[in-house]
Amino acid sequence: MDDQSPQDSVWKILTDELDLWQSAGRKATFWWRDDDATQHTEQLERLDQLSRAHDVPLSIAVIPARLETSLTKYIKSRDNFIVLQHGYTHQSHAAIGDKKIEIGGQRDDEEIEIELRDGYAILKNVFENQFVPVLVPPWNRIEARTLPLLPRIGFTGLSSMWARKKAFPAPGLHQVNCHLDPVNWRHDRGIIGESLAIEHIQKHLLGRRTGALDSDEPTGILTHHLAQTDDVWALCEKLFSLISAHPATSWLDAKTIWQVCDQGNQSN
């Protein structure tokens, strides 16, 4: 990745978009989610440092069945971590040839609900007030048939990928997604490229500002601390620095995002 400043080329596109929010007297809201947490690692510490350096609250999606004591101790010693539930085992139950999926696939609703309940109980018991009842489905995939199960378990939130179609895909279930994953999963797991990464962010902001997309959905940045190359970490550093420094931006934490919502809003 080159050393161009945030005011150069592709980065100026994002700055210009944020300037338009400022001119309109509006705040562009952002949030940050990191997936696949199971244990305390050097990468987790790097994640923590990134959060503290830019004063960005971190929503970390933990895999309940693979949770290790080292992760529990680390997160509970921090005040900048909020825990979400990342499926249960992060194992696929898709048919041969289909895309990976845990919350769905070749399982009935009862089996899925039992696992999710077990995972919910683990995280709520271990993390107490740091746990927000939001389900992050592994691989950002969930079958529509399973959505009514989630509020029965106690989930008030759902988070996957790309601009949401509905704020409430099921009664009592508030969905807020992420809109940038900078990891190139299809090739070398390096960076997808600065231009494409900034394009994802700018397009979501543009859609929110113009009304082409849901203006109330915060723009989400997704990271995977265990899989990221140095180029991806560097992009996150630069992106977080730019967003945090701009006067027309605001970072939200998961507790703020998933506050109890007025029942009247559930028709969205």
C-alpha positions as CSV (number, residue, x, y, z in Angstrom):
1,M,0.0,0.0,0.0
2,D,1.4,3.4,-0.9
3,D,2.1,6.4,1.4
4,Q,-0.4,8.8,0.0
5,S,-2.0,11.2,2.5
6,P,-5.8,11.2,3.3
7,Q,-6.1,14.3,1.1
8,D,-4.8,12.5,-2.0
9,S,-6.9,10.9,-4.8
10,V,-9.1,8.2,-3.4
11,W,-9.0,9.5,0.2
12,K,-10.2,12.9,-1.0
13,I,-13.3,11.2,-2.2
14,L,-14.2,10.2,1.3
15,T,-13.2,13.6,2.8
16,D,-15.4,15.4,0.2
17,E,-18.4,13.2,1.0
18,L,-18.0,13.9,4.7
19,D,-17.7,17.6,3.9
20,L,-21.1,17.4,2.2
21,W,-22.5,15.9,5.4
22,Q,-21.0,18.8,7.3
23,S,-22.4,21.4,4.9
24,A,-25.9,19.8,5.4
25,G,-25.5,20.1,9.1
26,R,-25.6,16.3,9.6
27,K,-23.5,13.8,11.4
28,A,-22.3,10.7,9.6
29,T,-22.5,7.9,12.1
30,F,-20.1,4.9,12.1
31,W,-19.5,1.7,14.0
32,W,-16.9,-1.0,14.2
33,R,-17.3,-4.8,14.4
34,D,-14.6,-7.5,14.6
35,D,-15.3,-11.2,14.1
36,D,-14.1,-14.6,15.1
37,A,-12.8,-14.0,18.6
38,T,-12.0,-17.0,20.7
39,Q,-8.8,-16.4,22.7
40,H,-6.3,-13.8,23.8
41,T,-3.7,-13.3,21.0
42,E,-1.2,-10.6,19.9
43,Q,-3.6,-9.6,17.2
44,L,-6.3,-9.0,19.8
45,E,-3.9,-6.7,21.6
46,R,-3.3,-4.9,18.4
47,L,-7.0,-4.5,17.9
48,D,-7.3,-3.1,21.4
49,Q,-4.5,-0.6,20.6
50,L,-6.2,0.5,17.4
51,S,-9.4,1.1,19.4
52,R,-7.8,3.2,22.1
53,A,-5.5,5.1,19.7
54,H,-8.6,6.5,17.9
55,D,-11.1,6.3,20.7
56,V,-13.3,4.0,18.7
57,P,-15.6,1.6,20.6
58,L,-15.2,-2.0,19.5
59,S,-18.0,-4.6,19.1
60,I,-16.3,-8.0,19.1
61,A,-18.1,-11.0,17.8
62,V,-17.2,-14.0,20.0
63,I,-17.8,-17.7,19.1
64,P,-19.4,-19.1,22.2
65,A,-18.5,-22.8,21.8
66,R,-14.8,-21.9,21.3
67,L,-14.5,-19.3,24.0
68,E,-11.3,-19.6,26.0
69,T,-10.6,-18.3,29.5
70,S,-7.8,-16.1,28.1
71,L,-10.2,-14.1,26.0
72,T,-12.7,-13.8,28.8
73,K,-10.0,-12.3,31.1
74,Y,-8.7,-9.9,28.5
75,I,-12.1,-8.5,27.5
76,K,-13.4,-8.2,31.0
77,S,-10.3,-6.1,31.9
78,R,-11.1,-3.6,29.1
79,D,-13.8,-0.9,29.0
80,N,-13.7,-0.4,25.2
81,F,-15.0,-3.9,24.3
82,I,-18.6,-4.8,23.7
83,V,-19.4,-8.5,23.0
84,L,-21.8,-9.8,20.3
85,Q,-22.6,-13.4,19.6
86,H,-20.9,-15.0,16.5
87,G,-23.1,-18.0,15.9
88,Y,-22.3,-20.9,18.2
89,T,-19.5,-23.1,16.8
90,H,-18.8,-21.3,13.5
91,Q,-19.2,-24.6,11.6
92,S,-21.0,-24.9,8.3
93,H,-24.1,-27.0,7.9
94,A,-24.6,-26.3,4.2
95,A,-25.3,-28.9,1.6
96,I,-22.4,-30.1,-0.5
97,G,-21.7,-27.4,-3.1
98,D,-23.6,-24.6,-1.3
99,K,-22.0,-21.6,0.3
100,K,-21.0,-22.1,4.0
101,I,-23.8,-21.3,6.5
102,E,-24.3,-22.1,10.2
103,I,-27.7,-20.4,10.9
104,G,-29.6,-22.5,8.4
105,G,-28.5,-25.2,6.0
106,Q,-29.3,-28.9,6.6
107,R,-30.6,-28.4,10.1
108,D,-34.1,-27.9,11.5
109,D,-35.1,-24.8,13.5
110,E,-35.1,-26.7,16.8
111,E,-31.5,-27.7,16.5
112,I,-30.5,-24.2,15.5
113,E,-32.4,-22.6,18.4
114,I,-30.9,-25.0,21.0
115,E,-27.4,-24.1,20.0
116,L,-28.0,-20.4,19.8
117,R,-29.7,-20.5,23.2
118,D,-26.7,-22.3,24.7
119,G,-24.3,-19.7,23.1
120,Y,-26.5,-16.8,24.4
121,A,-26.4,-18.2,27.9
122,I,-22.6,-18.6,27.9
123,L,-21.9,-15.1,26.7
124,K,-24.5,-13.4,29.0
125,N,-23.2,-15.3,32.0
126,V,-19.5,-14.7,31.3
127,F,-19.6,-11.1,30.1
128,E,-22.6,-9.8,31.9
129,N,-23.0,-6.0,31.1
130,Q,-20.4,-6.2,28.2
131,F,-22.7,-8.5,26.3
132,V,-25.3,-7.0,23.9
133,P,-27.8,-9.5,22.6
134,V,-26.9,-9.2,18.9
135,L,-26.4,-12.2,16.6
136,V,-23.6,-12.0,14.0
137,P,-24.1,-15.0,11.7
138,P,-20.9,-16.7,10.6
139,W,-20.0,-15.8,7.0
140,N,-22.7,-13.1,7.3
141,R,-25.3,-15.6,6.2
142,I,-28.6,-16.5,7.8
143,E,-31.7,-18.1,6.4
144,A,-34.9,-16.1,6.6
145,R,-36.7,-19.0,8.2
146,T,-34.6,-18.7,11.3
147,L,-35.2,-15.0,12.0
148,P,-38.4,-15.5,14.1
149,L,-36.3,-17.7,16.4
150,L,-34.0,-14.9,17.5
151,P,-36.3,-12.7,19.6
152,R,-37.6,-15.8,21.3
153,I,-34.1,-16.5,22.5
154,G,-33.6,-13.0,23.7
155,F,-31.8,-11.4,20.7
156,T,-32.7,-7.8,20.0
157,G,-30.2,-7.3,17.2
158,L,-28.8,-8.8,14.0
159,S,-25.7,-7.8,12.1
160,S,-24.5,-9.1,8.8
161,M,-23.1,-7.4,5.6
162,W,-24.1,-4.7,3.2
163,A,-26.9,-2.1,3.3
164,R,-29.9,-3.5,5.1
165,K,-33.2,-4.0,3.3
166,K,-35.2,-3.5,6.5
167,A,-34.4,-2.1,9.9
168,F,-36.6,-4.8,11.5
169,P,-36.4,-8.1,9.5
170,A,-38.5,-9.7,12.3
171,P,-40.6,-8.1,15.1
172,G,-38.3,-7.0,17.9
173,L,-35.1,-7.6,15.9
174,H,-33.1,-4.5,14.9
175,Q,-30.6,-5.1,12.0
176,V,-27.5,-3.0,11.6
177,N,-24.9,-4.3,9.2
178,C,-21.3,-3.6,8.1
179,H,-20.4,-2.1,4.7
180,L,-16.7,-2.6,4.4
181,D,-14.6,-5.7,4.8
182,P,-11.1,-4.8,3.7
183,V,-9.8,-8.4,3.6
184,N,-9.5,-10.1,0.1
185,W,-10.9,-13.5,1.0
186,R,-11.0,-14.8,-2.5
187,H,-7.3,-14.5,-3.2
188,D,-4.4,-14.0,-0.8
189,R,-6.4,-12.6,2.2
190,G,-4.5,-9.3,1.7
191,I,-6.2,-6.0,1.2
192,I,-8.9,-5.5,-1.4
193,G,-7.3,-2.2,-2.3
194,E,-7.6,1.3,-1.0
195,S,-9.7,2.5,-3.8
196,L,-12.3,-0.3,-3.5
197,A,-12.3,0.0,0.3
198,I,-13.0,3.7,0.3
199,E,-15.5,3.3,-2.5
200,H,-17.6,0.9,-0.3
201,I,-17.6,3.5,2.6
202,Q,-18.3,6.5,0.3
203,K,-21.1,4.8,-1.6
204,H,-22.9,3.9,1.6
205,L,-22.5,7.4,3.0
206,L,-23.8,8.8,-0.3
207,G,-26.8,6.5,-0.3
208,R,-27.6,7.5,3.3
209,R,-27.2,11.2,2.5
210,T,-29.4,11.2,-0.6
211,G,-32.0,8.9,0.7
212,A,-31.2,6.1,-1.8
213,L,-30.4,3.9,1.3
214,D,-31.7,3.8,4.8
215,S,-30.2,7.0,6.3
216,D,-30.5,5.8,9.9
217,E,-28.2,2.8,9.4
218,P,-24.7,3.6,10.8
219,T,-21.9,2.9,8.3
220,G,-20.1,-0.2,9.6
221,I,-16.5,-1.3,9.3
222,L,-15.8,-5.0,9.7
223,T,-12.4,-6.4,10.6
224,H,-11.0,-9.9,11.3
225,H,-8.0,-9.5,13.7
226,L,-6.8,-13.1,13.2
227,A,-6.7,-12.9,9.4
228,Q,-5.4,-9.4,8.6
229,T,-2.2,-8.6,6.9
230,D,-0.1,-5.5,7.7
231,D,-1.6,-3.7,4.7
232,V,-5.1,-4.2,6.1
233,W,-4.1,-3.0,9.5
234,A,-2.5,0.1,7.9
235,L,-5.7,0.8,6.0
236,C,-7.7,0.6,9.2
237,E,-5.3,3.0,11.0
238,K,-5.6,5.6,8.2
239,L,-9.4,5.2,7.8
240,F,-10.0,5.4,11.6
241,S,-7.8,8.5,11.8
242,L,-9.6,10.3,9.0
243,I,-13.1,9.5,10.3
244,S,-12.3,10.4,13.9
245,A,-10.7,13.7,12.9
246,H,-13.6,14.9,10.7
247,P,-16.1,17.2,12.5
248,A,-19.1,15.7,10.7
249,T,-18.6,12.2,12.1
250,S,-19.6,10.2,15.2
251,W,-18.6,6.7,16.3
252,L,-21.4,4.7,17.9
253,D,-21.1,1.7,20.2
254,A,-23.3,-1.3,20.1
255,K,-25.1,-0.4,23.3
256,T,-26.1,2.9,21.8
257,I,-27.1,1.3,18.4
258,W,-29.2,-1.4,19.9
259,Q,-31.2,0.6,22.5
260,V,-34.7,-0.6,23.1
261,C,-36.6,0.7,20.0
262,D,-40.0,2.1,19.9
263,Q,-42.5,-0.6,18.7
264,G,-43.8,1.9,16.2
265,N,-40.5,1.8,14.3
266,Q,-40.8,-1.9,13.7
267,S,-42.8,-1.4,10.5
268,N,-39.6,-0.1,8.7
